Amino acid sequence: MPKWLSNQIMRAFHKRDRRQIRLLNDCWFFYYNRQHLSDDYSHLQ
């Protein structure tokens, strides 16, 4: 997980900002899935 995202998630949890937590969680899953998809298909190129 990128450090900037980790810091923002920690800040959102500290402030108990549910909207921000959900948004950052979605960002993390998008980033995570994109990284793994690129790893899965990297051998095809």
N, C-alpha and C positions, 0 to 999 in steps of 0.2 A: 504494500500500500504506500502510495507517495506520502512523504512527510507532511506536505501542505494539507492533504485530505485528512490525515490522521489528526492534525492540529485542529482543523475546523470541526471534525466530529467530536473531539474532546470538548471544545468550546460549546458546541450545541448541547451536549449532554449536561455540561455544567450549568448552562442557562435554562435547561429543561425546555428547549425550543423544539417541540415535536415536529413542526413543519420543516425546520432546517434539518433535523435528524433524518426525516423521511427523504428529503431531497438529496442529502449527502449519501444516504444508503443506496438510493437509486444510482447516483453517480458511481459509487464503488462497484455495484454489480455490473454496470455498463463497462467500466474500465476493466474489471476482472474478466468478464466474458470476452471482451475484445482481445485482451492479451492471450487468453487461452485459445481462441479461434485462430489467431495469427500463428501461434505455436503449432497448432494441429495441421495447418495448411502450409507451413514453411517448407516442408520436405517436398511439396509438389512443384515448387518453382525451380 
